[in-house]
Amino acid sequence: MANKSINKLTLIQENIKKLRTNNLNKPEIICISKTFSIDHLKPLIDHGHVHFGENKVQEAEEKWNRIKKENSNLKLHMVGKLQSNKAKKAVQLFDFIHSLDNMKLADALRKREVELKKKLSYFIQINIGDESQKSGISSDNVGDFFKYCTKEINLNVIGLMVIPPNDNNPSKYFEKISKLNSNLGLEHLSMGMSSDYEAAVKFNSTFLRIGSAILGERNINK
């Protein structure tokens, strides 16, 4: 099992090298580790993999508190919906937040950053398909929200994040978000998952959120 995960990660890394034909840096792979135990993830950590992603604060706290103290190089990414009342624990535990999407949450995170004397890196989540069931702000409103986060409350917004509609054509959404990201002058871009990371690489994603393609199918009951 352990070697399988490392082998799958290595194959994805090799595939990315082939896809990234320009001179841009290769994207980081965030191993989406939700529902998987630390025992399952330990071989990847020992192998030297740095970036891991969780979508629930409580699960992340239970899994990563001790292991992060023992491995100071690990970077933990919050990739799920974040409620403002979980901001303190999120700032304590995570290094990156990928789901910044409203002013209330932004204010809560900034308050906790000041309190804990810690700076995180943020992605603004865009609801590119204006889907009612998905979080994220409209691409039409991102300029004002970005300005508020960076100029008024001094959050370190490093890029945009997107989960495209499931219509078998992610490239058109990735292209749109990539252009929007560039227009805002942002360096990083969080897009691409197990099923569509190849398309995301072509549109300059710098963080890929890959779970099942590395770890196998997860226990959806967790």
matplotlib code that plots the C-alpha trace (Angstrom):
import matplotlib.pyplot as plt

x = [0.0, 2.7, 4.8, 1.7, 1.1, 4.7, 4.7, 1.5, 2.9, 6.1, 4.1, 2.1, 5.3, 6.8, 3.6, 3.6, 7.2, 6.1, 3.0, 4.9, 6.8, 7.3, 9.9, 7.5, 8.2, 6.5, 3.3, 3.3, 1.2, -1.1, -2.0, -5.6, -5.5, -9.0, -10.3, -6.9, -5.0, -1.5, -0.4, -1.6, 0.2, 3.4, 5.2, 4.6, 5.9, 9.0, 9.5, 9.8, 6.4, 5.5, 2.1, -1.1, -4.7, -7.7, -11.3, -12.4, -10.7, -11.5, -10.2, -7.1, -6.5, -6.8, -4.4, -1.8, -1.1, 1.6, 3.0, 3.5, 5.4, 7.7, 8.1, 8.4, 8.8, 5.2, 2.7, -1.0, -3.7, -7.3, -9.2, -12.8, -15.5, -14.3, -16.7, -15.6, -16.1, -13.3, -10.9, -8.7, -8.1, -7.5, -4.9, -3.2, -3.0, -2.9, -0.3, -2.6, -6.3, -7.8, -11.5, -11.5, -14.8, -16.4, -15.7, -16.8, -14.4, -11.6, -12.1, -12.1, -8.9, -7.1, -8.2, -6.7, -3.5, -2.9, -3.8, -1.5, 1.2, 1.1, 0.7, -1.0, -1.2, -4.7, -6.4, -9.7, -12.2, -14.1, -17.5, -16.7, -19.9, -22.2, -23.4, -25.8, -24.4, -20.8, -19.0, -17.0, -17.5, -18.5, -15.7, -17.4, -16.8, -13.3, -11.6, -13.3, -12.9, -9.2, -8.7, -10.5, -8.4, -5.1, -5.3, -7.7, -7.0, -3.6, -4.2, -1.5, -3.6, -1.4, -3.9, -7.3, -8.8, -11.5, -13.4, -14.9, -18.4, -18.6, -19.4, -16.4, -14.8, -12.6, -10.2, -12.5, -12.9, -9.2, -8.4, -10.8, -9.4, -5.8, -6.4, -8.3, -5.4, -2.9, -5.0, -4.9, -1.1, -1.2, 1.6, -0.1, -3.2, -4.9, -6.7, -6.7, -7.7, -7.2, -9.5, -8.4, -4.9, -3.4, -5.7, -4.9, -1.1, -1.5, -3.2, -0.4, -1.8, 0.9, -0.9, -2.7, -5.1, -4.8, -6.2, -7.5, -5.0, -2.3, -4.0, -6.8, -10.5, -11.3, -13.9, -16.8, -18.6, -16.0]
y = [0.0, 2.4, 1.9, 2.2, 5.8, 6.8, 5.1, 6.9, 10.2, 9.7, 8.8, 12.0, 14.1, 12.6, 13.3, 16.9, 17.3, 16.2, 18.5, 21.6, 22.4, 26.1, 27.5, 28.0, 26.2, 22.9, 23.0, 21.7, 18.7, 18.9, 15.4, 15.6, 13.4, 13.8, 10.5, 8.9, 8.1, 9.4, 5.8, 5.7, 9.0, 8.3, 6.7, 9.8, 12.1, 9.9, 10.0, 13.8, 14.9, 18.3, 19.5, 17.9, 19.0, 18.6, 19.8, 19.8, 21.6, 19.1, 16.1, 18.1, 19.0, 15.4, 14.1, 16.8, 18.6, 16.2, 15.2, 18.9, 19.7, 16.7, 17.7, 21.5, 21.4, 20.1, 22.5, 21.9, 23.3, 23.9, 23.1, 22.8, 25.2, 27.2, 28.8, 32.0, 30.5, 28.0, 30.8, 30.6, 26.8, 27.2, 29.9, 27.8, 24.7, 25.5, 27.3, 27.8, 28.5, 27.8, 28.7, 32.4, 33.6, 36.3, 39.4, 37.9, 35.0, 37.4, 39.6, 36.6, 35.2, 38.6, 39.0, 35.6, 36.2, 39.3, 37.5, 34.5, 36.5, 34.3, 35.0, 32.5, 32.3, 32.6, 31.7, 33.3, 30.7, 31.6, 30.0, 30.0, 28.4, 30.4, 27.0, 27.4, 24.2, 25.4, 27.9, 30.8, 34.3, 35.4, 36.2, 39.6, 40.5, 39.2, 42.5, 44.3, 41.4, 41.0, 44.7, 44.5, 41.5, 42.9, 46.6, 47.0, 44.1, 43.0, 39.3, 37.6, 36.6, 34.6, 33.4, 32.2, 28.7, 27.0, 23.8, 23.8, 22.6, 18.9, 19.2, 17.4, 20.6, 21.9, 23.7, 26.5, 27.3, 26.9, 29.3, 31.9, 31.7, 31.7, 35.0, 36.5, 35.5, 37.2, 40.3, 40.6, 40.2, 37.0, 34.5, 31.3, 29.4, 26.5, 24.4, 20.8, 17.6, 13.9, 13.9, 17.1, 18.1, 17.6, 20.4, 22.6, 22.2, 23.5, 26.7, 27.4, 26.0, 26.2, 24.0, 20.8, 19.2, 15.5, 12.8, 9.6, 9.4, 9.1, 7.5, 5.5, 5.7, 7.3, 6.1, 8.5, 7.6, 9.4]
z = [0.0, 1.0, -2.1, -4.3, -3.1, -3.7, -7.1, -8.1, -6.9, -8.9, -12.1, -11.7, -11.2, -14.4, -16.3, -15.2, -16.4, -19.9, -19.8, -18.6, -21.8, -21.0, -18.6, -15.7, -12.5, -12.1, -9.9, -6.4, -5.7, -2.6, -1.5, -0.5, 2.6, 4.0, 5.6, 5.4, 8.6, 9.4, 9.2, 5.6, 4.9, 6.8, 3.8, 1.7, 4.6, 5.0, 1.2, 1.5, 0.3, 1.9, 0.9, 2.3, 2.1, 4.5, 4.2, 7.8, 10.7, 13.3, 11.4, 10.5, 14.1, 15.3, 12.6, 12.1, 15.4, 16.6, 13.2, 12.1, 15.3, 14.5, 10.8, 10.6, 6.8, 6.3, 4.8, 5.5, 3.2, 4.0, 0.8, 2.1, 3.1, 6.2, 8.7, 10.3, 13.8, 13.0, 12.0, 15.1, 14.9, 11.1, 11.6, 14.3, 12.2, 8.5, 6.3, 3.3, 3.0, -0.4, 0.3, 1.2, -0.3, 1.9, 4.0, 7.3, 6.9, 5.8, 8.8, 11.2, 9.7, 9.9, 13.6, 14.4, 12.4, 14.5, 17.8, 17.0, 15.3, 12.2, 8.5, 6.2, 2.4, 0.9, -2.3, -3.2, -4.2, -7.4, -8.3, -12.0, -13.1, -10.7, -9.3, -6.4, -4.6, -4.7, -2.5, -3.9, -5.1, -8.6, -11.0, -11.5, -7.8, -7.3, -8.0, -5.2, -2.8, -3.6, -3.0, 0.4, 1.5, 0.4, 0.8, 3.7, 6.0, 4.8, 4.0, 1.9, -1.1, -3.5, -6.0, -7.1, -6.5, -8.6, -8.8, -12.4, -13.2, -14.0, -17.7, -19.2, -20.4, -17.6, -19.9, -20.8, -17.1, -16.4, -19.2, -17.8, -14.3, -15.5, -17.3, -14.3, -12.1, -14.4, -14.6, -10.8, -10.9, -8.8, -8.9, -7.8, -9.0, -7.2, -9.8, -11.0, -9.2, -9.9, -12.9, -14.6, -13.4, -16.9, -18.3, -15.2, -15.8, -19.4, -18.0, -15.5, -12.3, -9.5, -6.9, -7.9, -5.4, -6.0, -3.8, -5.2, -8.0, -5.3, -2.3, -3.9, -3.3, 0.0, 2.6, 1.8, 5.0, 7.1]

ax = plt.figure().add_subplot(projection="3d")
ax.plot(x, y, z, "-o")
ax.set_aspect("equal")
plt.show()
